[in-house]
Amino acid sequence: MNVAIIGTGRMGAAMAVRLRESGADVVVWNRTRDKAEATGCAVAQTAREAVAEAGTVLVSLADDAAVHAAYDGPDGVAAGLREGTVVVESSTVDPETVRRLEPLVTGRGAVLLDGPVSGSTALVEKGQLTFMVGGPAEGVERARPALDLLARQVFHVGDLGSGAVVKLAVNTVVLALNQALAESLVLAERAGVPRETTYEVLANSAIGSAFVSYKRAAFERPDEAPVAFSIDLVAKDLDLVRQLAARVGARMPQADTNLGVASAAVAAALGDRDMSAIAAYLRTRSGEL
């Protein structure tokens, strides 16, 4: 199995390592070479070189601008594709971004899928991600051997762009839950109940969930928490939700409010902190509420 990984940030790097350790031949490319080298995989000089021999390409980048830049140009992903390659765009981007990329990929005889994921790097390491895939069914089946090494579930959710839509819908809930956890903990703390006590109750209540369990250490001990998903990416994703909602005529009052809080936290220099640091932002602002 020959797989190329374009982008070795937290998720891309974890996917590369998981695939390599599962026996796949993996070539990676990243704009910052030392991040690519840290995966222990073969490192290409360009995105074009990385995908040249790949049967499956997984792209995992931070935002729409980075995705566009990676595909286009003489050294981009599209330039190196061969006929029959399946490209899985796993970045969280606007559905229209994926659709605009399709001619670049199909013009080379390759297939484009949008397959964003739900899950943490810890779930990558266990092969328990969830993929939400849009695009032709035949392409999904051809990519499945690689995806099955990474995922517990692979949902084919519709035509190209549908995966991005469902991912934004999922993140609307996840980011709302993150906001609600932050607010509830700050409320209880200011009323004299330790955050650990409150979290124990929350984790064992009707809202107990995989997310609540996974984020427990980050909320209880924020100064020790590694960054799993930064607040600037929270704001980026909620802005994508806002843009999609405006196009389709959906009212999203809670998402709009959460975007305002995340944007304010970024403006307060917390953008590179883990999403759980929304609570830290609220603690600093509570005296003004």
JOJOJO-V846221 format. One record per backbone hydrogen bond with DSSP energy under -0.5 kcal/mol. CO is the residue of the C=O (numbers start at 0). NH is the residue of the N-H. E is the energy in kcal/mol with one decimal. If there is no record, write none. Layout:
BEGIN
co=CO nh=NH e=E
co=CO nh=NH e=E
END
This chain:
BEGIN
co=0 nh=2 e=-0.6
co=0 nh=24 e=-3.0
co=1 nh=54 e=-2.1
co=1 nh=55 e=-1.6
co=2 nh=26 e=-2.2
co=3 nh=5 e=-0.5
co=3 nh=57 e=-3.0
co=4 nh=6 e=-0.7
co=4 nh=28 e=-2.1
co=5 nh=59 e=-2.9
co=8 nh=12 e=-2.7
co=9 nh=13 e=-1.6
co=10 nh=14 e=-2.5
co=11 nh=15 e=-2.3
co=12 nh=16 e=-2.4
co=13 nh=17 e=-2.4
co=14 nh=18 e=-2.5
co=15 nh=19 e=-2.5
co=16 nh=20 e=-2.8
co=17 nh=21 e=-1.0
co=18 nh=23 e=-2.3
co=19 nh=22 e=-1.5
co=23 nh=25 e=-0.7
co=24 nh=2 e=-2.9
co=25 nh=41 e=-1.4
co=26 nh=4 e=-2.5
co=27 nh=43 e=-2.8
co=28 nh=6 e=-3.1
co=30 nh=32 e=-0.8
co=31 nh=34 e=-0.9
co=31 nh=35 e=-1.0
co=32 nh=36 e=-2.5
co=33 nh=37 e=-1.4
co=35 nh=38 e=-1.4
co=35 nh=40 e=-0.5
co=36 nh=39 e=-1.5
co=41 nh=27 e=-2.9
co=45 nh=49 e=-1.9
co=46 nh=50 e=-1.8
co=47 nh=51 e=-0.7
co=48 nh=51 e=-0.7
co=50 nh=53 e=-1.1
co=54 nh=85 e=-2.3
co=55 nh=3 e=-2.2
co=56 nh=58 e=-0.5
co=56 nh=87 e=-3.6
co=57 nh=5 e=-2.9
co=57 nh=59 e=-0.5
co=58 nh=89 e=-2.2
co=58 nh=90 e=-0.5
co=59 nh=8 e=-0.5
co=62 nh=66 e=-2.0
co=63 nh=67 e=-2.7
co=64 nh=68 e=-2.3
co=65 nh=69 e=-1.9
co=66 nh=70 e=-1.7
co=67 nh=71 e=-1.9
co=69 nh=76 e=-2.8
co=70 nh=77 e=-1.4
co=72 nh=75 e=-1.6
co=74 nh=46 e=-0.7
co=74 nh=47 e=-2.0
co=75 nh=79 e=-0.9
co=76 nh=79 e=-1.2
co=76 nh=80 e=-0.7
co=77 nh=80 e=-1.0
co=81 nh=84 e=-1.8
co=84 nh=86 e=-0.5
co=84 nh=110 e=-2.7
co=85 nh=56 e=-2.8
co=85 nh=87 e=-0.5
co=86 nh=88 e=-0.7
co=86 nh=112 e=-3.0
co=87 nh=58 e=-2.4
co=87 nh=89 e=-1.1
co=88 nh=114 e=-1.9
co=89 nh=116 e=-0.7
co=90 nh=92 e=-1.0
co=93 nh=96 e=-1.2
co=93 nh=97 e=-1.2
co=94 nh=98 e=-1.9
co=95 nh=99 e=-2.0
co=96 nh=100 e=-1.2
co=97 nh=100 e=-0.5
co=97 nh=101 e=-1.0
co=100 nh=103 e=-0.9
co=100 nh=104 e=-1.4
co=101 nh=105 e=-3.0
co=102 nh=106 e=-1.8
co=104 nh=107 e=-1.5
co=104 nh=109 e=-1.7
co=105 nh=108 e=-1.8
co=108 nh=83 e=-2.5
co=110 nh=86 e=-3.4
co=112 nh=88 e=-3.1
co=112 nh=114 e=-0.6
co=113 nh=133 e=-2.8
co=115 nh=131 e=-2.4
co=117 nh=129 e=-1.8
co=119 nh=123 e=-1.6
co=120 nh=124 e=-2.2
co=121 nh=125 e=-0.9
co=122 nh=126 e=-0.6
co=122 nh=127 e=-3.2
co=123 nh=126 e=-1.6
co=128 nh=151 e=-2.8
co=128 nh=152 e=-1.6
co=129 nh=117 e=-2.4
co=130 nh=132 e=-0.6
co=130 nh=154 e=-3.1
co=131 nh=115 e=-0.6
co=132 nh=156 e=-2.6
co=132 nh=157 e=-0.7
co=133 nh=113 e=-2.0
co=135 nh=138 e=-0.5
co=135 nh=139 e=-1.7
co=136 nh=140 e=-2.2
co=137 nh=141 e=-1.7
co=138 nh=142 e=-1.9
co=139 nh=143 e=-1.2
co=142 nh=145 e=-1.0
co=142 nh=146 e=-2.2
co=143 nh=147 e=-3.3
co=144 nh=148 e=-0.6
co=145 nh=148 e=-0.8
co=145 nh=149 e=-0.6
co=146 nh=149 e=-1.3
co=146 nh=150 e=-1.9
co=149 nh=128 e=-2.3
co=152 nh=130 e=-2.5
co=153 nh=155 e=-0.5
co=154 nh=132 e=-3.5
co=154 nh=156 e=-0.8
co=157 nh=134 e=-2.6
co=158 nh=161 e=-2.5
co=160 nh=164 e=-1.8
co=161 nh=165 e=-2.6
co=162 nh=166 e=-2.4
co=163 nh=167 e=-2.0
co=164 nh=168 e=-2.0
co=165 nh=169 e=-2.7
co=166 nh=170 e=-2.8
co=167 nh=171 e=-1.7
co=168 nh=172 e=-1.2
co=169 nh=172 e=-0.5
co=169 nh=173 e=-2.4
co=170 nh=174 e=-2.9
co=171 nh=175 e=-1.2
co=172 nh=176 e=-2.5
co=173 nh=177 e=-2.2
co=174 nh=178 e=-2.0
co=175 nh=179 e=-2.6
co=176 nh=180 e=-2.7
co=177 nh=181 e=-2.2
co=178 nh=182 e=-2.5
co=179 nh=183 e=-2.6
co=180 nh=184 e=-2.3
co=181 nh=185 e=-2.1
co=182 nh=186 e=-2.5
co=183 nh=187 e=-2.3
co=184 nh=188 e=-2.5
co=185 nh=189 e=-2.5
co=186 nh=190 e=-1.2
co=187 nh=192 e=-2.9
co=188 nh=191 e=-1.9
co=191 nh=193 e=-0.5
co=193 nh=197 e=-2.0
co=194 nh=198 e=-2.8
co=195 nh=199 e=-2.0
co=196 nh=200 e=-1.6
co=197 nh=201 e=-2.6
co=198 nh=202 e=-3.1
co=199 nh=203 e=-0.9
co=200 nh=203 e=-0.6
co=201 nh=204 e=-1.6
co=204 nh=207 e=-1.6
co=208 nh=212 e=-2.3
co=209 nh=213 e=-2.7
co=210 nh=214 e=-2.4
co=212 nh=215 e=-1.1
co=214 nh=218 e=-2.2
co=215 nh=219 e=-2.7
co=216 nh=220 e=-2.8
co=220 nh=223 e=-1.8
co=220 nh=224 e=-0.6
co=221 nh=224 e=-0.6
co=225 nh=227 e=-0.7
co=228 nh=274 e=-2.4
co=229 nh=233 e=-1.6
co=230 nh=234 e=-2.5
co=231 nh=235 e=-1.8
co=232 nh=236 e=-2.7
co=233 nh=237 e=-2.4
co=234 nh=238 e=-1.9
co=235 nh=239 e=-1.8
co=236 nh=240 e=-2.2
co=237 nh=241 e=-2.3
co=238 nh=242 e=-2.4
co=239 nh=243 e=-2.5
co=240 nh=244 e=-2.8
co=241 nh=245 e=-2.1
co=242 nh=246 e=-1.8
co=243 nh=247 e=-2.1
co=244 nh=248 e=-1.2
co=244 nh=249 e=-2.3
co=251 nh=255 e=-2.5
co=252 nh=256 e=-2.0
co=253 nh=257 e=-2.6
co=254 nh=258 e=-2.4
co=255 nh=259 e=-1.8
co=256 nh=260 e=-1.9
co=257 nh=261 e=-2.6
co=258 nh=262 e=-2.7
co=259 nh=263 e=-1.9
co=260 nh=264 e=-2.2
co=261 nh=265 e=-2.2
co=262 nh=266 e=-2.3
co=263 nh=267 e=-1.3
co=264 nh=269 e=-2.2
co=265 nh=268 e=-1.9
co=265 nh=270 e=-0.6
co=269 nh=272 e=-1.9
co=270 nh=231 e=-2.5
co=272 nh=230 e=-2.1
co=273 nh=276 e=-2.7
co=274 nh=277 e=-1.7
co=275 nh=278 e=-1.8
co=276 nh=280 e=-2.1
co=277 nh=281 e=-2.4
co=278 nh=282 e=-2.4
co=279 nh=283 e=-1.7
co=280 nh=284 e=-1.3
co=281 nh=285 e=-1.3
co=284 nh=287 e=-2.2
co=285 nh=288 e=-1.3
END
